[in-house]
Amino acid sequence: DYTFAVQRWEGAEEALYLFDNRSDPYQLRNIAASRSDIVNELQGKLAKWLTQTDDPWIAEGAGQSG
């Protein structure tokens, strides 16, 4: 199981965070750079959810970098 988060600040580059909750329960090691397969899968799920819920964040491109 993983935790995936997208951090966005106006004027700053989007940051992606991925944590393996089994091996890193305190979420101290961001593994997003080394697990692009999981990041891509979760970005797709996030984009789908944001679209289904008409969330304005999707119109701004949230979670679609990379």
CHARMM internal coordinates of N, CA and C (Angstrom, degrees):
IC EDIT
DIST 1 N 1 CA 1.4430
DIST 1 CA 1 C 1.5212
ANGL 1 N 1 CA 1 C 109.88
DIST 1 C 2 N 1.3150
ANGL 1 CA 1 C 2 N 114.74
DIHE 1 N 1 CA 1 C 2 N 143.16
DIST 2 N 2 CA 1.4580
ANGL 1 C 2 N 2 CA 121.25
DIHE 1 CA 1 C 2 N 2 CA -174.92
DIST 2 CA 2 C 1.5218
ANGL 2 N 2 CA 2 C 111.37
DIHE 1 C 2 N 2 CA 2 C -128.43
DIST 2 C 3 N 1.3141
ANGL 2 CA 2 C 3 N 115.20
DIHE 2 N 2 CA 2 C 3 N 155.43
DIST 3 N 3 CA 1.4561
ANGL 2 C 3 N 3 CA 122.55
DIHE 2 CA 2 C 3 N 3 CA 168.24
DIST 3 CA 3 C 1.5174
ANGL 3 N 3 CA 3 C 106.53
DIHE 2 C 3 N 3 CA 3 C -112.03
DIST 3 C 4 N 1.3366
ANGL 3 CA 3 C 4 N 116.24
DIHE 3 N 3 CA 3 C 4 N 129.20
DIST 4 N 4 CA 1.4574
ANGL 3 C 4 N 4 CA 122.30
DIHE 3 CA 3 C 4 N 4 CA 179.30
DIST 4 CA 4 C 1.5179
ANGL 4 N 4 CA 4 C 108.54
DIHE 3 C 4 N 4 CA 4 C -121.94
DIST 4 C 5 N 1.3144
ANGL 4 CA 4 C 5 N 116.65
DIHE 4 N 4 CA 4 C 5 N 133.44
DIST 5 N 5 CA 1.4662
ANGL 4 C 5 N 5 CA 121.02
DIHE 4 CA 4 C 5 N 5 CA 179.41
DIST 5 CA 5 C 1.5176
ANGL 5 N 5 CA 5 C 109.84
DIHE 4 C 5 N 5 CA 5 C -140.75
DIST 5 C 6 N 1.3181
ANGL 5 CA 5 C 6 N 114.45
DIHE 5 N 5 CA 5 C 6 N 148.67
DIST 6 N 6 CA 1.4578
ANGL 5 C 6 N 6 CA 122.39
DIHE 5 CA 5 C 6 N 6 CA 176.35
DIST 6 CA 6 C 1.5181
ANGL 6 N 6 CA 6 C 107.09
DIHE 5 C 6 N 6 CA 6 C -120.58
DIST 6 C 7 N 1.3242
ANGL 6 CA 6 C 7 N 116.19
DIHE 6 N 6 CA 6 C 7 N 127.57
DIST 7 N 7 CA 1.4629
ANGL 6 C 7 N 7 CA 120.69
DIHE 6 CA 6 C 7 N 7 CA 178.46
DIST 7 CA 7 C 1.5197
ANGL 7 N 7 CA 7 C 108.27
DIHE 6 C 7 N 7 CA 7 C -111.62
DIST 7 C 8 N 1.3254
ANGL 7 CA 7 C 8 N 115.26
DIHE 7 N 7 CA 7 C 8 N 126.60
DIST 8 N 8 CA 1.4627
ANGL 7 C 8 N 8 CA 120.47
DIHE 7 CA 7 C 8 N 8 CA 179.72
DIST 8 CA 8 C 1.5167
ANGL 8 N 8 CA 8 C 109.70
DIHE 7 C 8 N 8 CA 8 C -130.59
DIST 8 C 9 N 1.3050
ANGL 8 CA 8 C 9 N 114.65
DIHE 8 N 8 CA 8 C 9 N 133.31
DIST 9 N 9 CA 1.4594
ANGL 8 C 9 N 9 CA 122.33
DIHE 8 CA 8 C 9 N 9 CA 174.75
DIST 9 CA 9 C 1.5151
ANGL 9 N 9 CA 9 C 107.14
DIHE 8 C 9 N 9 CA 9 C -131.78
DIST 9 C 10 N 1.2976
ANGL 9 CA 9 C 10 N 116.88
DIHE 9 N 9 CA 9 C 10 N 140.02
DIST 10 N 10 CA 1.4563
ANGL 9 C 10 N 10 CA 120.31
DIHE 9 CA 9 C 10 N 10 CA 178.62
DIST 10 CA 10 C 1.5249
ANGL 10 N 10 CA 10 C 109.58
DIHE 9 C 10 N 10 CA 10 C -59.97
DIST 10 C 11 N 1.3178
ANGL 10 CA 10 C 11 N 115.80
DIHE 10 N 10 CA 10 C 11 N 129.14
DIST 11 N 11 CA 1.4511
ANGL 10 C 11 N 11 CA 121.27
DIHE 10 CA 10 C 11 N 11 CA 179.34
DIST 11 CA 11 C 1.5181
ANGL 11 N 11 CA 11 C 114.53
DIHE 10 C 11 N 11 CA 11 C 82.86
DIST 11 C 12 N 1.3185
ANGL 11 CA 11 C 12 N 117.56
DIHE 11 N 11 CA 11 C 12 N 1.84
DIST 12 N 12 CA 1.4671
ANGL 11 C 12 N 12 CA 121.18
DIHE 11 CA 11 C 12 N 12 CA -179.91
DIST 12 CA 12 C 1.5236
ANGL 12 N 12 CA 12 C 109.91
DIHE 11 C 12 N 12 CA 12 C -121.65
DIST 12 C 13 N 1.3076
ANGL 12 CA 12 C 13 N 115.57
DIHE 12 N 12 CA 12 C 13 N 156.65
DIST 13 N 13 CA 1.4574
ANGL 12 C 13 N 13 CA 120.91
DIHE 12 CA 12 C 13 N 13 CA 177.95
DIST 13 CA 13 C 1.5292
ANGL 13 N 13 CA 13 C 110.08
DIHE 12 C 13 N 13 CA 13 C -70.83
DIST 13 C 14 N 1.3206
ANGL 13 CA 13 C 14 N 115.60
DIHE 13 N 13 CA 13 C 14 N 142.33
DIST 14 N 14 CA 1.4638
ANGL 13 C 14 N 14 CA 120.98
DIHE 13 CA 13 C 14 N 14 CA 177.97
DIST 14 CA 14 C 1.5290
ANGL 14 N 14 CA 14 C 109.82
DIHE 13 C 14 N 14 CA 14 C -64.60
DIST 14 C 15 N 1.3168
ANGL 14 CA 14 C 15 N 116.91
DIHE 14 N 14 CA 14 C 15 N 139.29
DIST 15 N 15 CA 1.4611
ANGL 14 C 15 N 15 CA 122.13
DIHE 14 CA 14 C 15 N 15 CA 178.28
DIST 15 CA 15 C 1.5235
ANGL 15 N 15 CA 15 C 109.09
DIHE 14 C 15 N 15 CA 15 C -116.23
DIST 15 C 16 N 1.3311
ANGL 15 CA 15 C 16 N 115.60
DIHE 15 N 15 CA 15 C 16 N 135.41
DIST 16 N 16 CA 1.4589
ANGL 15 C 16 N 16 CA 121.79
DIHE 15 CA 15 C 16 N 16 CA 178.61
DIST 16 CA 16 C 1.5200
ANGL 16 N 16 CA 16 C 108.77
DIHE 15 C 16 N 16 CA 16 C -110.36
DIST 16 C 17 N 1.3231
ANGL 16 CA 16 C 17 N 115.26
DIHE 16 N 16 CA 16 C 17 N 139.01
DIST 17 N 17 CA 1.4585
ANGL 16 C 17 N 17 CA 121.48
DIHE 16 CA 16 C 17 N 17 CA 179.82
DIST 17 CA 17 C 1.5175
ANGL 17 N 17 CA 17 C 109.17
DIHE 16 C 17 N 17 CA 17 C -128.09
DIST 17 C 18 N 1.3136
ANGL 17 CA 17 C 18 N 115.94
DIHE 17 N 17 CA 17 C 18 N 133.41
DIST 18 N 18 CA 1.4588
ANGL 17 C 18 N 18 CA 121.83
DIHE 17 CA 17 C 18 N 18 CA 175.85
DIST 18 CA 18 C 1.5214
ANGL 18 N 18 CA 18 C 107.59
DIHE 17 C 18 N 18 CA 18 C -136.53
DIST 18 C 19 N 1.3213
ANGL 18 CA 18 C 19 N 115.12
DIHE 18 N 18 CA 18 C 19 N 128.51
DIST 19 N 19 CA 1.4592
ANGL 18 C 19 N 19 CA 120.71
DIHE 18 CA 18 C 19 N 19 CA 179.88
DIST 19 CA 19 C 1.5194
ANGL 19 N 19 CA 19 C 109.51
DIHE 18 C 19 N 19 CA 19 C -126.79
DIST 19 C 20 N 1.3291
ANGL 19 CA 19 C 20 N 116.35
DIHE 19 N 19 CA 19 C 20 N 138.40
DIST 20 N 20 CA 1.4575
ANGL 19 C 20 N 20 CA 122.87
DIHE 19 CA 19 C 20 N 20 CA 175.02
DIST 20 CA 20 C 1.5244
ANGL 20 N 20 CA 20 C 106.95
DIHE 19 C 20 N 20 CA 20 C -90.02
DIST 20 C 21 N 1.3160
ANGL 20 CA 20 C 21 N 116.24
DIHE 20 N 20 CA 20 C 21 N 106.63
DIST 21 N 21 CA 1.4620
ANGL 20 C 21 N 21 CA 120.68
DIHE 20 CA 20 C 21 N 21 CA -173.64
DIST 21 CA 21 C 1.5204
ANGL 21 N 21 CA 21 C 113.74
DIHE 20 C 21 N 21 CA 21 C -69.54
DIST 21 C 22 N 1.3115
ANGL 21 CA 21 C 22 N 117.71
DIHE 21 N 21 CA 21 C 22 N -19.75
DIST 22 N 22 CA 1.4757
ANGL 21 C 22 N 22 CA 119.67
DIHE 21 CA 21 C 22 N 22 CA 178.15
DIST 22 CA 22 C 1.5198
ANGL 22 N 22 CA 22 C 111.01
DIHE 21 C 22 N 22 CA 22 C -78.14
DIST 22 C 23 N 1.3391
ANGL 22 CA 22 C 23 N 116.77
DIHE 22 N 22 CA 22 C 23 N -49.08
DIST 23 N 23 CA 1.4644
ANGL 22 C 23 N 23 CA 119.19
DIHE 22 CA 22 C 23 N 23 CA -176.60
DIST 23 CA 23 C 1.5291
ANGL 23 N 23 CA 23 C 113.07
DIHE 22 C 23 N 23 CA 23 C -89.46
DIST 23 C 24 N 1.3258
ANGL 23 CA 23 C 24 N 116.96
DIHE 23 N 23 CA 23 C 24 N -14.26
DIST 24 N 24 CA 1.4644
ANGL 23 C 24 N 24 CA 121.68
DIHE 23 CA 23 C 24 N 24 CA -177.91
DIST 24 CA 24 C 1.5332
ANGL 24 N 24 CA 24 C 109.67
DIHE 23 C 24 N 24 CA 24 C -139.57
DIST 24 C 25 N 1.3370
ANGL 24 CA 24 C 25 N 117.44
DIHE 24 N 24 CA 24 C 25 N 67.16
DIST 25 N 25 CA 1.4676
ANGL 24 C 25 N 25 CA 120.52
DIHE 24 CA 24 C 25 N 25 CA -173.98
DIST 25 CA 25 C 1.5279
ANGL 25 N 25 CA 25 C 114.22
DIHE 24 C 25 N 25 CA 25 C -63.05
DIST 25 C 26 N 1.3276
ANGL 25 CA 25 C 26 N 117.71
DIHE 25 N 25 CA 25 C 26 N -20.68
DIST 26 N 26 CA 1.4637
ANGL 25 C 26 N 26 CA 120.24
DIHE 25 CA 25 C 26 N 26 CA 178.96
DIST 26 CA 26 C 1.5276
ANGL 26 N 26 CA 26 C 112.26
DIHE 25 C 26 N 26 CA 26 C -93.31
DIST 26 C 27 N 1.3044
ANGL 26 CA 26 C 27 N 116.43
DIHE 26 N 26 CA 26 C 27 N 3.88
DIST 27 N 27 CA 1.4652
ANGL 26 C 27 N 27 CA 124.06
DIHE 26 CA 26 C 27 N 27 CA 176.06
DIST 27 CA 27 C 1.5274
ANGL 27 N 27 CA 27 C 111.75
DIHE 26 C 27 N 27 CA 27 C 51.96
DIST 27 C 28 N 1.3196
ANGL 27 CA 27 C 28 N 114.78
DIHE 27 N 27 CA 27 C 28 N 57.10
DIST 28 N 28 CA 1.4588
ANGL 27 C 28 N 28 CA 121.40
DIHE 27 CA 27 C 28 N 28 CA -179.40
DIST 28 CA 28 C 1.5246
ANGL 28 N 28 CA 28 C 112.85
DIHE 27 C 28 N 28 CA 28 C -99.07
DIST 28 C 29 N 1.3546
ANGL 28 CA 28 C 29 N 117.62
DIHE 28 N 28 CA 28 C 29 N -20.51
DIST 29 N 29 CA 1.4631
ANGL 28 C 29 N 29 CA 121.59
DIHE 28 CA 28 C 29 N 29 CA -175.99
DIST 29 CA 29 C 1.5255
ANGL 29 N 29 CA 29 C 110.35
DIHE 28 C 29 N 29 CA 29 C -117.78
DIST 29 C 30 N 1.3148
ANGL 29 CA 29 C 30 N 116.22
DIHE 29 N 29 CA 29 C 30 N 110.22
DIST 30 N 30 CA 1.4552
ANGL 29 C 30 N 30 CA 121.97
DIHE 29 CA 29 C 30 N 30 CA 176.72
DIST 30 CA 30 C 1.5282
ANGL 30 N 30 CA 30 C 108.19
DIHE 29 C 30 N 30 CA 30 C -76.74
DIST 30 C 31 N 1.3246
ANGL 30 CA 30 C 31 N 117.04
DIHE 30 N 30 CA 30 C 31 N 116.48
DIST 31 N 31 CA 1.4639
ANGL 30 C 31 N 31 CA 121.44
DIHE 30 CA 30 C 31 N 31 CA -177.36
DIST 31 CA 31 C 1.5294
ANGL 31 N 31 CA 31 C 112.27
DIHE 30 C 31 N 31 CA 31 C -106.65
DIST 31 C 32 N 1.3226
ANGL 31 CA 31 C 32 N 117.81
DIHE 31 N 31 CA 31 C 32 N 16.27
DIST 32 N 32 CA 1.4661
ANGL 31 C 32 N 32 CA 121.14
DIHE 31 CA 31 C 32 N 32 CA -176.97
DIST 32 CA 32 C 1.5247
ANGL 32 N 32 CA 32 C 112.06
DIHE 31 C 32 N 32 CA 32 C -57.68
DIST 32 C 33 N 1.3116
ANGL 32 CA 32 C 33 N 117.99
DIHE 32 N 32 CA 32 C 33 N -40.92
DIST 33 N 33 CA 1.4652
ANGL 32 C 33 N 33 CA 121.01
DIHE 32 CA 32 C 33 N 33 CA -177.13
DIST 33 CA 33 C 1.5247
ANGL 33 N 33 CA 33 C 112.50
DIHE 32 C 33 N 33 CA 33 C -67.13
DIST 33 C 34 N 1.3099
ANGL 33 CA 33 C 34 N 117.16
DIHE 33 N 33 CA 33 C 34 N -31.19
DIST 34 N 34 CA 1.4636
ANGL 33 C 34 N 34 CA 120.04
DIHE 33 CA 33 C 34 N 34 CA -176.82
DIST 34 CA 34 C 1.5255
ANGL 34 N 34 CA 34 C 113.63
DIHE 33 C 34 N 34 CA 34 C -95.68
DIST 34 C 35 N 1.3179
ANGL 34 CA 34 C 35 N 118.75
DIHE 34 N 34 CA 34 C 35 N -7.56
DIST 35 N 35 CA 1.4659
ANGL 34 C 35 N 35 CA 121.80
DIHE 34 CA 34 C 35 N 35 CA -179.38
DIST 35 CA 35 C 1.5252
ANGL 35 N 35 CA 35 C 110.38
DIHE 34 C 35 N 35 CA 35 C -127.41
DIST 35 C 36 N 1.3279
ANGL 35 CA 35 C 36 N 115.56
DIHE 35 N 35 CA 35 C 36 N 57.70
DIST 36 N 36 CA 1.4617
ANGL 35 C 36 N 36 CA 120.25
DIHE 35 CA 35 C 36 N 36 CA -178.07
DIST 36 CA 36 C 1.5222
ANGL 36 N 36 CA 36 C 112.07
DIHE 35 C 36 N 36 CA 36 C -61.69
DIST 36 C 37 N 1.3308
ANGL 36 CA 36 C 37 N 117.75
DIHE 36 N 36 CA 36 C 37 N -26.20
DIST 37 N 37 CA 1.4652
ANGL 36 C 37 N 37 CA 120.50
DIHE 36 CA 36 C 37 N 37 CA 178.28
DIST 37 CA 37 C 1.5321
ANGL 37 N 37 CA 37 C 110.74
DIHE 36 C 37 N 37 CA 37 C -62.51
DIST 37 C 38 N 1.3050
ANGL 37 CA 37 C 38 N 116.44
DIHE 37 N 37 CA 37 C 38 N -44.73
DIST 38 N 38 CA 1.4659
ANGL 37 C 38 N 38 CA 120.80
DIHE 37 CA 37 C 38 N 38 CA -179.93
DIST 38 CA 38 C 1.5255
ANGL 38 N 38 CA 38 C 110.22
DIHE 37 C 38 N 38 CA 38 C -72.49
DIST 38 C 39 N 1.3294
ANGL 38 CA 38 C 39 N 117.06
DIHE 38 N 38 CA 38 C 39 N -40.69
DIST 39 N 39 CA 1.4668
ANGL 38 C 39 N 39 CA 120.73
DIHE 38 CA 38 C 39 N 39 CA 177.86
DIST 39 CA 39 C 1.5237
ANGL 39 N 39 CA 39 C 109.79
DIHE 38 C 39 N 39 CA 39 C -58.48
DIST 39 C 40 N 1.3355
ANGL 39 CA 39 C 40 N 117.73
DIHE 39 N 39 CA 39 C 40 N -46.45
DIST 40 N 40 CA 1.4653
ANGL 39 C 40 N 40 CA 120.98
DIHE 39 CA 39 C 40 N 40 CA 179.98
DIST 40 CA 40 C 1.5237
ANGL 40 N 40 CA 40 C 111.50
DIHE 39 C 40 N 40 CA 40 C -61.10
DIST 40 C 41 N 1.3270
ANGL 40 CA 40 C 41 N 116.71
DIHE 40 N 40 CA 40 C 41 N -42.43
DIST 41 N 41 CA 1.4640
ANGL 40 C 41 N 41 CA 120.74
DIHE 40 CA 40 C 41 N 41 CA 178.74
DIST 41 CA 41 C 1.5315
ANGL 41 N 41 CA 41 C 111.02
DIHE 40 C 41 N 41 CA 41 C -62.11
DIST 41 C 42 N 1.3219
ANGL 41 CA 41 C 42 N 116.45
DIHE 41 N 41 CA 41 C 42 N -46.38
DIST 42 N 42 CA 1.4606
ANGL 41 C 42 N 42 CA 120.21
DIHE 41 CA 41 C 42 N 42 CA -177.86
DIST 42 CA 42 C 1.5268
ANGL 42 N 42 CA 42 C 112.11
DIHE 41 C 42 N 42 CA 42 C -72.57
DIST 42 C 43 N 1.3322
ANGL 42 CA 42 C 43 N 118.12
DIHE 42 N 42 CA 42 C 43 N -31.56
DIST 43 N 43 CA 1.4644
ANGL 42 C 43 N 43 CA 120.57
DIHE 42 CA 42 C 43 N 43 CA 174.10
DIST 43 CA 43 C 1.5267
ANGL 43 N 43 CA 43 C 109.90
DIHE 42 C 43 N 43 CA 43 C -62.18
DIST 43 C 44 N 1.3287
ANGL 43 CA 43 C 44 N 116.43
DIHE 43 N 43 CA 43 C 44 N -40.87
DIST 44 N 44 CA 1.4586
ANGL 43 C 44 N 44 CA 120.22
DIHE 43 CA 43 C 44 N 44 CA 177.76
DIST 44 CA 44 C 1.5165
ANGL 44 N 44 CA 44 C 111.89
DIHE 43 C 44 N 44 CA 44 C -63.04
DIST 44 C 45 N 1.3216
ANGL 44 CA 44 C 45 N 116.53
DIHE 44 N 44 CA 44 C 45 N -43.56
DIST 45 N 45 CA 1.4685
ANGL 44 C 45 N 45 CA 120.39
DIHE 44 CA 44 C 45 N 45 CA 178.38
DIST 45 CA 45 C 1.5231
ANGL 45 N 45 CA 45 C 111.25
DIHE 44 C 45 N 45 CA 45 C -64.66
DIST 45 C 46 N 1.3295
ANGL 45 CA 45 C 46 N 116.68
DIHE 45 N 45 CA 45 C 46 N -40.38
DIST 46 N 46 CA 1.4611
ANGL 45 C 46 N 46 CA 120.57
DIHE 45 CA 45 C 46 N 46 CA 178.55
DIST 46 CA 46 C 1.5246
ANGL 46 N 46 CA 46 C 110.36
DIHE 45 C 46 N 46 CA 46 C -63.90
DIST 46 C 47 N 1.3214
ANGL 46 CA 46 C 47 N 117.23
DIHE 46 N 46 CA 46 C 47 N -46.54
DIST 47 N 47 CA 1.4674
ANGL 46 C 47 N 47 CA 120.91
DIHE 46 CA 46 C 47 N 47 CA -179.91
DIST 47 CA 47 C 1.5246
ANGL 47 N 47 CA 47 C 110.91
DIHE 46 C 47 N 47 CA 47 C -60.98
DIST 47 C 48 N 1.3234
ANGL 47 CA 47 C 48 N 116.81
DIHE 47 N 47 CA 47 C 48 N -41.03
DIST 48 N 48 CA 1.4659
ANGL 47 C 48 N 48 CA 120.73
DIHE 47 CA 47 C 48 N 48 CA 178.93
DIST 48 CA 48 C 1.5292
ANGL 48 N 48 CA 48 C 110.30
DIHE 47 C 48 N 48 CA 48 C -63.02
DIST 48 C 49 N 1.3258
ANGL 48 CA 48 C 49 N 116.74
DIHE 48 N 48 CA 48 C 49 N -45.62
DIST 49 N 49 CA 1.4638
ANGL 48 C 49 N 49 CA 120.87
DIHE 48 CA 48 C 49 N 49 CA -179.43
DIST 49 CA 49 C 1.5281
ANGL 49 N 49 CA 49 C 111.10
DIHE 48 C 49 N 49 CA 49 C -63.59
DIST 49 C 50 N 1.3207
ANGL 49 CA 49 C 50 N 116.57
DIHE 49 N 49 CA 49 C 50 N -44.79
DIST 50 N 50 CA 1.4613
ANGL 49 C 50 N 50 CA 120.05
DIHE 49 CA 49 C 50 N 50 CA -179.96
DIST 50 CA 50 C 1.5223
ANGL 50 N 50 CA 50 C 111.22
DIHE 49 C 50 N 50 CA 50 C -63.08
DIST 50 C 51 N 1.3264
ANGL 50 CA 50 C 51 N 116.99
DIHE 50 N 50 CA 50 C 51 N -36.99
DIST 51 N 51 CA 1.4631
ANGL 50 C 51 N 51 CA 121.22
DIHE 50 CA 50 C 51 N 51 CA 177.62
DIST 51 CA 51 C 1.5203
ANGL 51 N 51 CA 51 C 110.60
DIHE 50 C 51 N 51 CA 51 C -67.58
DIST 51 C 52 N 1.3264
ANGL 51 CA 51 C 52 N 117.05
DIHE 51 N 51 CA 51 C 52 N -46.02
DIST 52 N 52 CA 1.4697
ANGL 51 C 52 N 52 CA 121.63
DIHE 51 CA 51 C 52 N 52 CA -178.86
DIST 52 CA 52 C 1.5254
ANGL 52 N 52 CA 52 C 112.11
DIHE 51 C 52 N 52 CA 52 C -62.35
DIST 52 C 53 N 1.3081
ANGL 52 CA 52 C 53 N 116.64
DIHE 52 N 52 CA 52 C 53 N -31.17
DIST 53 N 53 CA 1.4634
ANGL 52 C 53 N 53 CA 120.45
DIHE 52 CA 52 C 53 N 53 CA -177.34
DIST 53 CA 53 C 1.5284
ANGL 53 N 53 CA 53 C 112.48
DIHE 52 C 53 N 53 CA 53 C -97.75
DIST 53 C 54 N 1.3293
ANGL 53 CA 53 C 54 N 116.49
DIHE 53 N 53 CA 53 C 54 N 8.04
DIST 54 N 54 CA 1.4733
ANGL 53 C 54 N 54 CA 122.20
DIHE 53 CA 53 C 54 N 54 CA -179.17
DIST 54 CA 54 C 1.5263
ANGL 54 N 54 CA 54 C 112.11
DIHE 53 C 54 N 54 CA 54 C 52.80
DIST 54 C 55 N 1.3030
ANGL 54 CA 54 C 55 N 115.78
DIHE 54 N 54 CA 54 C 55 N 37.93
DIST 55 N 55 CA 1.4581
ANGL 54 C 55 N 55 CA 120.60
DIHE 54 CA 54 C 55 N 55 CA 179.53
DIST 55 CA 55 C 1.5306
ANGL 55 N 55 CA 55 C 109.38
DIHE 54 C 55 N 55 CA 55 C -73.74
DIST 55 C 56 N 1.3209
ANGL 55 CA 55 C 56 N 118.22
DIHE 55 N 55 CA 55 C 56 N 128.94
DIST 56 N 56 CA 1.4661
ANGL 55 C 56 N 56 CA 119.93
DIHE 55 CA 55 C 56 N 56 CA -178.56
DIST 56 CA 56 C 1.5241
ANGL 56 N 56 CA 56 C 113.82
DIHE 55 C 56 N 56 CA 56 C -65.55
DIST 56 C 57 N 1.3187
ANGL 56 CA 56 C 57 N 116.96
DIHE 56 N 56 CA 56 C 57 N -16.74
DIST 57 N 57 CA 1.4616
ANGL 56 C 57 N 57 CA 120.58
DIHE 56 CA 56 C 57 N 57 CA -179.68
DIST 57 CA 57 C 1.5215
ANGL 57 N 57 CA 57 C 110.86
DIHE 56 C 57 N 57 CA 57 C -61.29
DIST 57 C 58 N 1.3352
ANGL 57 CA 57 C 58 N 118.40
DIHE 57 N 57 CA 57 C 58 N -34.01
DIST 58 N 58 CA 1.4629
ANGL 57 C 58 N 58 CA 121.85
DIHE 57 CA 57 C 58 N 58 CA -178.39
DIST 58 CA 58 C 1.5229
ANGL 58 N 58 CA 58 C 110.18
DIHE 57 C 58 N 58 CA 58 C -66.44
DIST 58 C 59 N 1.3211
ANGL 58 CA 58 C 59 N 117.75
DIHE 58 N 58 CA 58 C 59 N -35.39
DIST 59 N 59 CA 1.4628
ANGL 58 C 59 N 59 CA 120.91
DIHE 58 CA 58 C 59 N 59 CA 178.98
DIST 59 CA 59 C 1.5243
ANGL 59 N 59 CA 59 C 111.19
DIHE 58 C 59 N 59 CA 59 C -63.98
DIST 59 C 60 N 1.3141
ANGL 59 CA 59 C 60 N 115.98
DIHE 59 N 59 CA 59 C 60 N -24.72
DIST 60 N 60 CA 1.4606
ANGL 59 C 60 N 60 CA 121.22
DIHE 59 CA 59 C 60 N 60 CA 178.67
DIST 60 CA 60 C 1.5225
ANGL 60 N 60 CA 60 C 111.95
DIHE 59 C 60 N 60 CA 60 C -88.01
DIST 60 C 61 N 1.3424
ANGL 60 CA 60 C 61 N 117.60
DIHE 60 N 60 CA 60 C 61 N -0.59
DIST 61 N 61 CA 1.4514
ANGL 60 C 61 N 61 CA 121.22
DIHE 60 CA 60 C 61 N 61 CA 177.10
DIST 61 CA 61 C 1.5089
ANGL 61 N 61 CA 61 C 115.24
DIHE 60 C 61 N 61 CA 61 C 85.60
DIST 61 C 62 N 1.2911
ANGL 61 CA 61 C 62 N 118.80
DIHE 61 N 61 CA 61 C 62 N 18.91
DIST 62 N 62 CA 1.4623
ANGL 61 C 62 N 62 CA 121.52
DIHE 61 CA 61 C 62 N 62 CA -177.53
DIST 62 CA 62 C 1.5168
ANGL 62 N 62 CA 62 C 111.76
DIHE 61 C 62 N 62 CA 62 C -61.43
DIST 62 C 63 N 1.3137
ANGL 62 CA 62 C 63 N 115.74
DIHE 62 N 62 CA 62 C 63 N 133.06
DIST 63 N 63 CA 1.4571
ANGL 62 C 63 N 63 CA 121.07
DIHE 62 CA 62 C 63 N 63 CA 175.92
DIST 63 CA 63 C 1.5037
ANGL 63 N 63 CA 63 C 114.47
DIHE 62 C 63 N 63 CA 63 C 74.20
DIST 63 C 64 N 1.3309
ANGL 63 CA 63 C 64 N 118.37
DIHE 63 N 63 CA 63 C 64 N 12.56
DIST 64 N 64 CA 1.4492
ANGL 63 C 64 N 64 CA 120.51
DIHE 63 CA 63 C 64 N 64 CA -176.57
DIST 64 CA 64 C 1.5176
ANGL 64 N 64 CA 64 C 113.27
DIHE 63 C 64 N 64 CA 64 C -112.14
DIST 64 C 65 N 1.3140
ANGL 64 CA 64 C 65 N 118.18
DIHE 64 N 64 CA 64 C 65 N 14.20
DIST 65 N 65 CA 1.4590
ANGL 64 C 65 N 65 CA 120.00
DIHE 64 CA 64 C 65 N 65 CA 179.63
DIST 65 CA 65 C 1.5123
ANGL 65 N 65 CA 65 C 109.94
DIHE 64 C 65 N 65 CA 65 C -75.38
DIST 65 C 66 N 1.3131
ANGL 65 CA 65 C 66 N 114.73
DIHE 65 N 65 CA 65 C 66 N 167.41
DIST 66 N 66 CA 1.4483
ANGL 65 C 66 N 66 CA 119.49
DIHE 65 CA 65 C 66 N 66 CA 173.32
DIST 66 CA 66 C 1.4531
ANGL 66 N 66 CA 66 C 112.77
DIHE 65 C 66 N 66 CA 66 C 95.00
END
COOR INIT
IC SEED 1 N 1 CA 1 C
IC BUILD
